[in-house]
Amino acid sequence: MIYLDNNATTRLDPRVLDAMMPFLTDNFANAASTHPFGVSANEAVKVARQQLADLLRCETHELVFTSGATEAINLAIKGTAESYQHKGKHIVTVQTEHKAVLDVCQYLEKRGFEVTYLPVQPDGLLDLNDLKAALRPDTILVSVMWANNETGVIQPIEQIAQLAHEAGALFMTDATQAVGKLPIDVDTSGIDLLTFSAHKFYGPKGIGGLFIRQRRSRAGLPNKVKLEALLHGGGHERGLRSGTLNVPGIVGMGKAAELAPVADAKAGPPGGRVSTRSTRNSTPYHSGNAD
Ligand SMILES: Cc1ncc(COP(=O)(O)O)c(C=O)c1O
């Protein structure tokens, strides 16, 4: 049988497994513990955070580790809604988003938020004139995925971010199908919130994260995005995601980020498609029917 479903999930890279093994066996300590075992686990988490920050071109303190993209998306959208509702209760997204985004938006609609679901054109791209027309003074968030999980269509992220910022809204992108496959620079693209999952780029399942802008990169961007946490508890991840860190998962995701073959790649033009062809194993390419 040949596996043809790399948008749904990818095979764990053997080098990622090697990096994870010590933290699944001998070095099993809690990264929050202050004894030497815990300190060593925490050091490994720091290395992984830097590997991810290098991939996304952000600062390490702008990353929050989660159980995957679904949780990151929930934190980003619900956290923004709660924090910025004094400013407005309108969100703009796109009909072709992943269910993780659409279901969160529907949940918020039941709680008094208004969501505009923009259509796409026959080529799968958002019409920027539709976006301009949808933006309002009470729009707090525009959420548009970077690359589509079924069609691979790449949206014009920079232009969308600029329009969102001109309207005074934050810009979030579900980059689950882009991270590890396309070069990403959160500053150049004007991104305030970005979500990802390790298992889409040869890392382990059950680990992902959220980039949350904490500094101004250029005029017109908010200095710092403030989110309300979803999970409360031990105050991990600067209080934004309590819960004992998944050290093996984080280490594996960091290694997968380091190995991602995007350093010299160029982002395809908007309207191009993401290839999930593996450059590291023989798993064949297939762009459709993904999760
Ligand atoms: C575009 C997109 N967003 C979000 C998700 C959710 O990711 P996860 O199931 O890892 O939380 C997926 C994958 O299923 C996806 O392809």
Ligand as a Chemical Component Dictionary entry (heavy atoms), coordinates in Angstrom:
data_LIG
# 
_chem_comp.id                   LIG 
_chem_comp.type                 NON-POLYMER 
_chem_comp.pdbx_formal_charge   0 
_chem_comp.three_letter_code    LIG 
# 
loop_
_chem_comp_atom.comp_id 
_chem_comp_atom.atom_id 
_chem_comp_atom.alt_atom_id 
_chem_comp_atom.type_symbol 
_chem_comp_atom.charge 
_chem_comp_atom.model_Cartn_x 
_chem_comp_atom.model_Cartn_y 
_chem_comp_atom.model_Cartn_z 
_chem_comp_atom.pdbx_ordinal 
LIG C1 C1 C 0 -5.496 23.905 7.623  1  
LIG C2 C2 C 0 -5.619 23.132 8.881  2  
LIG N1 N1 N 0 -5.937 23.765 10.025 3  
LIG C3 C3 C 0 -6.045 23.111 11.182 4  
LIG C4 C4 C 0 -5.842 21.766 11.277 5  
LIG C5 C5 C 0 -5.975 21.083 12.613 6  
LIG O1 O1 O 0 -4.759 20.534 12.998 7  
LIG P1 P1 P 0 -4.675 19.498 14.232 8  
LIG O2 O2 O 0 -5.645 18.400 13.919 9  
LIG O3 O3 O 0 -3.264 19.035 14.219 10 
LIG O4 O4 O 0 -5.043 20.238 15.458 11 
LIG C6 C6 C 0 -5.512 21.053 10.105 12 
LIG C7 C7 C 0 -5.299 19.588 10.092 13 
LIG O5 O5 O 0 -6.099 18.779 10.345 14 
LIG C8 C8 C 0 -5.399 21.760 8.881  15 
LIG O6 O6 O 0 -5.091 21.126 7.753  16 
# 
loop_
_chem_comp_bond.comp_id 
_chem_comp_bond.atom_id_1 
_chem_comp_bond.atom_id_2 
_chem_comp_bond.value_order 
_chem_comp_bond.pdbx_ordinal 
LIG C1 C2 SING 1  
LIG C2 N1 SING 2  
LIG C2 C8 DOUB 3  
LIG N1 C3 DOUB 4  
LIG C3 C4 SING 5  
LIG C4 C5 SING 6  
LIG C4 C6 DOUB 7  
LIG C5 O1 SING 8  
LIG O1 P1 SING 9  
LIG P1 O2 DOUB 10 
LIG P1 O3 SING 11 
LIG P1 O4 SING 12 
LIG C6 C7 SING 13 
LIG C6 C8 SING 14 
LIG C7 O5 DOUB 15 
LIG C8 O6 SING 16 
# 
